[in-house]
Amino acid sequence: MYNTYLTGVDFNVGIYIRLSQEDKDKKYESDSESVINQKELLRSFVKNNSFNLVKEYVDDGYSGTDFERPGFQKMLEDINNKKINCVIVKDLSRLGRDHVMTGYYIETFFPENNIRFISILESYDSFKNQASNDSSTFIIACNDYYSKQNSVKIRNVLNEKRKNGKFVGSLPCFGYMRDILDKGHLVPNPETAPIVKNIFKRFVSGESFGQIAARLNSLGLHTKLGNPFRKRTIEYIISNPVYTGTLRWTHNRKSENINDTIYLENQHEPIVEKDLWIKAQKRYNKIKTINRKYLKDQADKSYWLSGLLVCGSCGCTLARSGDYLQCCGYIKSACNVSHSISIKTAEKIVLEQLKLLKQLKFLSSLQKYSRLHSTFLLQLPPKG
């Protein structure tokens, strides 16, 4: 589209850079797709054309079919705030690989917001009426087709690796690390594997998920992502067969069909011996049965104070647990104070406060009435 409305305008440029995870995993002789090389190319183009470079937007490790990328969203925000009026990319695939959404931004969003769009390698420039612009639709469609084909190929490769007993996750589970000689093989992490074994032993001895999490947090220990341990974290560790040397994966994560889950045993060195694992699962299944029954019993009980009372320490809501209310954060091991209070006591306090508010409202209305009555009397004509 030839943007005649941009004639005579000074261009404040935002250069957009994207590198997907698939691009990272490839081996390029010239490393032409790297973030650094994209930056150098775009900066040089801006300088040679005497544009004003305002900002650089980078999405490193994001798919071209995902338009919720943080860098891309920040660029759209700056466009709406009129901070930039020109967007430059290395090639059209850097903007996106979905032909519908990419076409929308090039053909609709940018023109409607008076944005000049330039793609260097395809010689596309929305400011100029040139033949190279006409090929953009075909190129965008090709990028979309490439993305879909590449996605299928990647899934097939990963599934084949899984079938061969290779770990293909982004991060190994807590307690394991990648083998230096084979990245698809897990080996126990000498620092965290003993912690995992201790978690299983404490659970089998009778400690709850919350108690174990609280103990680990008190020792200053953290999860693989650097977060505090929570009740759910411990539950996941206890139920994960990876610690017995078994790899588990599912064709469709949304499927509830147990047959979709595949287990491959003896794929790496176990952290937890079989006897300890069996004992842990026996207790875990018992807890799940009790919890299901409790949740079923509670599902039909609507409580008038639900969601209204919060913990004074962390701000989490107080959840009902039998005849008591307790801080949700404490239950998840995210709060150090239980704030447990009986429902009877809580209801008494709330009702007293409601009565007090009602009295205050009555007094306020009475005072208002008194003021109006006094004013009325003052406005009455004197007798006689």
N, C-alpha and C positions, 0 to 999 in steps of 0.2 A: 504494500500500500504506500502510495506517494504522499508523504506528509507535508503538504505545502504550508500548513499552519506553523511549521517550525522554522520557516525562512527568517533569517536574521536573529535567531535565538542563540545565546551563549549556552553551551552544553555543560551541565554539571553531571559528571559521569559516575555511575556505580558499576564496577566490574564484578561479574558473577563467576565464581569458580566452583566446580563440583567434581568430586572424585568418588565413584562408587566402590564398594568393597570388592566387587568383581574386578574393577580396574586395578585395585591395589594388589590383587593376587596374581595378576599377569606379569610376564617378564618382558619389558620393553627395552629394545636396544638403545633407544634415545631417551627413554623415560619421559616421552612427550606428554603423557597424560598426568604427570605429577602436579600437585598443587603449586610447587615452586615454579615449574616451567610454564604453567598457565599464567601465573602472576607476572612473570617476566615478559611473556608475549603481550599480555593485555596492557601492562604499564608502558611498554615500548610503543604500542599502537596509540595509546592516549597521548603520550608525549609528542609523537611525530605529527599528530593531528591538532596539536595545541588545544586539547580539551582540558577541562578542569576536573581532576580526579578528586571526588568527594569521599568515597568509601569503597572498601573491598568486602564483598560478601562471600564467605566460604562455607561449603557443606562437604566435609571430608568423611567419606564412608556412607553416603546416602544414595539410595536408588533413584534413578531418573524417573521412575513411575510414581514416586512419592512426592507430592507437592506440598507436604506439611513440613518440609525441611526447615530448620531454624534460620539458616542464613537466607534462604529464599523468602521466608515469611518476614524477616527483618527488612529485606529489600522492598517488599510490597508495602510495608508500613512507611518506609521513607518516601516511597512514591506518592502515597496518599497524603503525606505531610509536606509534599512539594520540595523535598530536600535534593532530589535528583530528577533530571528530565531526560537522561540517556542511559541505557543499559547495554553493556558490551560483554559478549561471551566469546570463548575460543571457537566453538562450533555449536550448532543447534542442539546436539545431543547433550551438551552441558546444561542447557536450560531445562530439558526434559526429554523423556523417551516415550511418553504417552501422546499419541498423535492428536487426540481430542483436546486434552488440556494444554499441550504445547501450542496447538493452533489457536486456542482461545486467547492465550496471552499475547501471541504475536499479532493476530488479526483483529482482536477485539479490545482486550484490556489495555495494552500499550497505546493504541491510537486514541481510545477514549480518555486516557490520562495524559495525552500529549507527550508520550515518551518515544524518543528515537531509539530504535533497537538495531544493534549491529552484531552480526556473527562473522568473525574474521575469515575463517577458512572457506566458507561458502560465498564470501563476498556479498553477503546479504546486508542491505542498509535500507531501512524503511524511509529514510530521508530522501533517497534517490530513486528515480524511476528508471530501473535498469533490468536487463534480461535475466541476470542472475537471481533476482528476487523471485522470479516465476517458478524456479526449481525447488523453493523451500517446502512446498506442500509435499512433493515427492520425497524429499530428504527426510522430513518429519515422519512420514508413513514408514519409510525404511528403518528409521531408528526405533519406531514402535515395534515393528516386526522382529528386529534384531533382539530387542529387550525380551520379548516373549519367548523367542527361540532359545535365547541364552538362559532364561530362567528355567525352562524345561530341561536343558542340558545339565545345568548346575544341580537341579533336584535329582536327576538320574545318577549323576556322579556321586553325590552325597549318599543316596540310597544304596548304591553299590558298595561304597566304603563302609556303611553301617552293616550291611550283610556280611562283610568280611571282618567284622569285629573292630572297626576303627572308630575312635571317638571323634566326632565332627562338630561338637559344640563350641561355642565361643570361649567359654571358661570352664575348666574342670571343676567338679564338685569340691566343696570344702574338704580338705584332707588329701586331695590328689594334686598332681602336677603333670604336665606333659613330659614324656620321655625326650631327652635331648636328641637322641638318635632317631626317634620316630615320633613325630608330633601327633599321630593318630593313636598312640599307645599311652595309657595312663600308668603312672607309678606313684606310690605313696609319698606324700610330702613329709619329710622328716620333722618339720616343725608343727604341722597341724594334724597329721595322722594320729598321734597319741591322744589329741584332744577328742577326736571322733570316737576312738575306742573307749575313752573315759565317759563320754556322753552315753554310750550304749550301756556301760556297766552301771552308771548311776540310775538310768531309766529302769533297768531290770531290777535294781535293788529297791525301787519304789518311789524314786523322786519324780515329780511331775515335770511337764515341759517347761512350765513357768519357773520352777525352782532351779532347773538346770540352766536356763537362760540367765536368770538373775545371778547365779554363781559365776558364770563365765564373764558376764558384764562387770561384776565386782572385781574380777582379776584383770580387767582392762583388755580383754580379748575381743576381737571383732570378726565379722564374717569375711568372706573372700572379697566383698565389695567395700569393706571398711565400715560397715554399719554395726550397730549393737545387735546382739542376739535377741530374738523374740521367740515367743511360744511357738509360732508357726515355723520358724527356722528349725527348731529342734525336732518338731514333728516331721518335717520334710527329711531331715537326716535319718531319723529312725525308720522311716518307711521306704528309703531309697536303697534298692538292691545293688547299686553300684559298689557299695562297701563290702559286698561278698564276692567281688570280681565279675559281676554281671552287668552287661550293658543293656539298657532298656530304651526302646524308641517306638514311636507310634506313627503310622502312615498319615493319619488325620487326627490332629490334636483335639478337634472339636467333636470327634466321634466318641460315643459312650460305649461302643461295642468293645468288649474286652479282647476279642479276637484280633482287633487291629493293632494290639500291642505285641511287640516281639521282644523276647528275652534271649540274650546270648550269654551263656555261662562261661566261666573260666577264661575271660578275655584279658584280665590283668590281675596283679597281686591283690588279694583281699586285705582289708584293714580289720574286719570283724570276722572272727571264726564262726563257723556254721552253727554251733551250739548256742552261742551268745545271740546270734541273729534270730534263731527260732524262738528263744525265750522272749526277746524284745517284741517280735511280731505277735506272739501269743498275748502279751499284755496290751499291746497297741490295739489289736482287734477287739479286746474286751472293752477298752476305753471308748473305741468308736461305737460299739453297740450301746453302751450306757449313754453316750452323748446323743446318739440318734433318738433314743427313747425320750431323753430329756427335752430335746428340741421339738419333738413331736408333741409332747405334753404342753410345751410353752407356746407352740404355734397358735393354738386356739385361745390363748389367754391374752386379751388386749389389756394393757395397763395404762391408766390415765396419766401417769407421770413419765412414760417412756419418752426419752429424748429431751426432756425439760431440765433435768438436773445434771450438772457438770462437776468435774473434779476441780477443786480449788488450786491444785498444784500444776496440772498439765492441760486442763481445759477439755479433756475427753468426757464424753457422756458417761453417766453411771448406768450400768447394765444390771438387769434383774438376775439374781442367782438364788433361786429358792425364795426364802423369806427375807433376803437381804439385797441391797443395792451396792455395787462395787465398781470402781473405776475401770473402764475398758482398757485404758493404757496400762494399768497395773496387771490386768489379765494377760495382756500381750507382752509383758515385761518391759514396757516402754516408760513406766512411771514407778517411782520408788515408794509411793504412798498408796495404800489400799483404799482409804476413805470408805471403808465398809460401814454401812449403816442399815439398821433394820427398816423394813418397809413401814412398819408401824410408827417408828420414830419419825421417819422422813415425812410421812403423810400428816402426822400431828403438827410438825413444824410448818409445812406448807399451808395447811388449813388455818393455823394461827396467823400466818402472814397475810393470807387472803382476807381473813376477818379484819385485821388491822387496816388493810388497804380499803376495805369497804367502809370502815369507820372514818378513815381520813377523807374518803370521797364524800361521805355524808356531811362531815364537818365543813369541807370545802364548799359544798352546795349550800349549807346553812349560812356560811359567812357571805356567800354571794347573795343569798336571799335577803340577809340583814342589810347589806349595802343598798340593794335595790329598794327595800322598804324605807330606809332612811332618806334616800333621794326622793322617793315619792312623797313622803311627809313634808320635806322641805319645799316641794313644789306646790303643795296645797295652799290655797289662799287663806289668810288669817280669818278666824271666826269673828262675827259681829261686824 
